[in-house]
Amino acid sequence: MLAPVSAEDMFPITIEAFNLAEQYQTPVIVLSDQEVGQRKETAEPIDAASVVLIDRRRPTEKELERYTRFRFTETGISPSATPA
């Protein structure tokens, strides 16, 4: 669960939530409140080049031969195939 403290904090917190969800394949909750949602404030421009996105682990060709969605791996995170 992540909780932004300002409207400006919402963007990086949301990126972090998606990265955590992709990395650990688990639900992530962004907890906000009415004050943050309805607040009017100025924010610095977002530097899109500094945003780091984590992609989910994809299976290799060898892993796809006998693919099992949920299997035990060394990292504890099983690869996630893309539906055809």
Secondary structure as UniProt FT lines:
FT   HELIX           7..24
FT   HELIX           34..38
FT   HELIX           48..50
FT   HELIX           61..65
//
